[in-house]
Amino acid sequence: MATAHGTEHPEVTEKHDGITGPRASQDPQAPHSNNWHQRRDLASWGHGYAPAEGASLHPGVFRPYEHRKFANPAPLGLSAFALTTFVLSAINMEARSVTVPSVVVPLAFGYGGLVQLLAGMWEMAVGNTFGATALSSYGGFWIAYGLLLTPSPWGILEADGPYEGDTSSPVGFFLTGWFIFTTILLVCTLRSTVAFFLLFFTLDIAFLCLSVENYARDMGNEVAATNLKKAGGFFGFLAAFLAWYNALAGIQDSSNSFFTVPVIHFPWSDKGREQRGKKESIA
């Protein structure tokens, strides 16, 4: 049974010495025993946590935990997406006159890229197809975007690169593809929550503005390109805060918060119909 501290496990019969966990079993017939250094599941004591220096962290004596449940990886992926998007969007809006997105590169590789990709793989492990597709794909997006901004050894956007500095249309194609992909995901949020739908809606508009910005720049319309870039930054800014909001909704529970933020289920969603049915039965 899951608790605020983790997952409870069946009781074990070993005595505890209070320092190193379960004592070695002297029973030669005990499971996983070789007469003197048996190690059972250390998560059975300490409210579901294995001690930091305990035997379960040693590869040679590790035992898989029984009845263990996965944590929800979505808040981690949403947080990684939110922070990286926040920084890039601030630069796209030219906040405090900052226009060069170099600071986004380490975030794109480390947090928005790698961490979000890992969260997507963990969503795969818990059986969430949508979460796995979204988080893994946007993790890949940030890694790809980091490569685009890296001058060496790729130098894709450099004047001496493969496009000889004429990169507006190629980058526009890149962003248009992500606009199409985000639209597909947006359609799949129509039976979820208002907060989740708005996240993908604002992100979709951001990709649209930024892709069209590059086409406008390729046509020589710098004024329109600048305005579209700032508009894309604004909608990206909204998407970042909505991602943090959804992450907060996923992290909060009675063990760590005195309140929970509302996500507002659509009335036609399964959860919305369930809530409406409960209200009608009470009335």
N, C-alpha and C positions, 0 to 999 in steps of 0.2 A: 504494500500500500504506500502510495506517495505521501510524503510529508513536506513541511516547509523546509526541512533540512536535507531532503533527498528522498531515497526510496528505502523503506524498511525491508529487512531481510529476515529469514527464518532464524530463530534462536539457535545458537550453537552451544555445545556442552563444555568447551574448553574454559579453564579458569583464566583470568586476566591478571597480569602482574602490574598493570597500571603504567608501564613504561613502554614496552615494546609490543603490546598487543597480546593475542592469544599465546599461551605457553605451548611449548612443543608437546605433542601427544606422545604418550608412552605406549599406546596401544598399537601393536604391529598390524592389526587388522583395520585400523581406522583409515578412511578414504584419504588419498593423497598423502599417505604417511610413509616415511622411510625410517621409522622408529624414533627419530629425534629432532627432525626439523620440519614438522608439519606446519603448513600455513593455510588456514581457512580464510574465508572472505573477511577482510578487515573492516569492510563497511558495515558488518553486523554490530559493531560497537562504535560509539562516537557519533550517534545520530546520522548514520549514512555516509560519513566521510572516512576515507582511509587516511591515517596520519601521514604527514609530509615525509617522515623518514621511515615509514613502515615498509614491511616486506613486499606489499603489493606493488610498490613502485620500483622494485628490483626486477629486471627482466627475467632473471633465472628462476624466480619463484612466484611469478605473477599468476594469479588465478582469476579467470573471468567472473565478474559479478553476476549472481543469479537474480532473475526477476528485476533487472535494472531497466528503468525507463529513460529515454532520451529527453534532454531538455529541449525547449523550443528554440531552434536556431534562427528563426525569422527576425527577432529584435536585433541580433548581432549583425545580420546582413543589412537590415534597414538602417542601422546606425552607421555602418561603413559607407553605404550609399549616401546617406544624408550629409555626413561631414565633408566628403569629397565634392559633392554637388554644391554644397554651401560655399566652399572656397572658390570653386570655378565660377559660380554664378555671381559672386561678389566682384570678381575680376571682370566678368562680362558686362556688369553694370558700371564698371569703371569706378568702383567705390574708392574714395580717397585717392583718386587719380591713378590707381594701379591698373595697368593694362596688359602687362606681360604675365602669362600664366605659368611661369617656370615652377612656382611653388607647388603647383598641382601635381607635378610629375612624381615626387615621392609618395604623395597620398594615393595617386592613381595606381601605382605599383603595389604599395604595401597594404593600405587599408581598404580603399574602394575596390581594388583589384583582388589581391590575394585573399584577404579576410572574407570579402563578400563571396568569392568563388568557393571558399571552404564552407561557408554557411549554406551555399546552394547545394553542395555535395551532401551536407548533413541533412538538408531538407529531403534529398533523395533517399537517405537512409530511413527517415521517419515516414516515408510514403507520400509526401506532398509534391505532386507533379508540378503544380503551378509555382509553388515556392522554389522548387529546384530549377525550373526553367527560367524564372525571372531573376533570381539572385545569381545563378551561375552565368547567365547571359550578360547581366550588367557588370558582374565582376570581370568578364571577358572584355566588355566595352571599355572599362577603365584601364585595363592593361593595354589594350590596343591604342587608346587615346594617349597613354603615357609614352608608348613607342612613337606615336606621331610627333610628340613634342620633344623627343630626345634627339639632340643634334648629331650625336656620334654614338655608335657607328652607322646608324641608319640614315639620318639626315633627310628624311622623306620630304619635309617642308622647307628645306634649305634651298638657297638660290642655285647651288651646284648639285642639288638632288635630282632624282629621276624626272621630276616635273619642271626642272629649271626655274623654280619659284612660282610657276603658274599653277597654284594648288587650290584655287577657290572652288572650281567645279568638282575635282576629285574629293575634296573634303565635304562638299555639298552632297555628293552621292553617298558618302560614308554616313553622314547624319540622316539623310533621307531614309536609308535602310533601317536605321534605329527608330525613326519616326513610324515606319510601317510596322516594325516589330512591337513597338509600344502600343500602337493602335490595336493590334491583335490581343495583347494582354489586357488593354482597357475593356474590350468587349467581354473578357472573362471575369471582370470585376462587377458586372451589372447585377449580380445576385449576392453580393457580399455586404459591404458596409459603405456608408457615405464617405467616411474618412479614407478608406482604401481606394475607392473610386476616384476621389479628388486627387489623391497622390498620383495616380497614373494619368489622369486628365491633364493636370498641370505639367507633368513631365512630357506628355505627348505634345502639348502646345510649345514647350521649350524646344524640343527637337525640331518641330516644324519651323519655328522662328529662326533657329540657328542654321538650319539647312538652307532656307530661303535667303538668309543673310549672305551666305557664300555665293549663291547665284547672282544676287544683286551686285556684289563686289566684282564678280567676274564680268558683269555687264557695265561696270564703271560707275555705278550709282552708289557712291560712298556714303551719302547722307542716309539713304534708305538702309544700307548695310549696317551703319552704326546704330540706327534706331531699332532695327531688327535684332541686332546683337544685344542691346540693352533690354529689349522686350523678352528675349530668350533668357537673359540673366534673371529678370524679374520672375518669370514663371518657374525657372529652375530654383530660385530662392524659395518660392512657395512650396515646390516639390520637396526640397530639403527639409523644411519645417514639418511638412505633412508626414514625411518618412520618420522623422524623430517622434512625432505624435503617435504614429502607429506602433513604433518601437516601444514607446512608453506604455501604450495599451497592452502590449504583449508581455512586458516585464512585470507590471503591477499585479499584485494579488494581496490577499489578506495578511500574508506573512511579512510584507515589506512596505505597505502603504496604507494610509488611513482612508484613501479614496481611490477611485479608478476613473479615468477619463472616459467619456462616452464616445463610442464609435458609430452609433446610429445605424442599425441594420435597416436595409431597404424593406419596405412593407411586403414586397413580393418575394423576398428571400425566405429560405427555409426557417432561419432563426426568427425573422420578422413575423412570419405566420405563426410560429410557435408562441412567441410573446403575445401576439394578438389573441390567440386562442386561450391563453391563460387569463388574460384580462376579461375576455368574454365569459369564461367559466366562473370567475369570481363575481362578475356583475350578475 
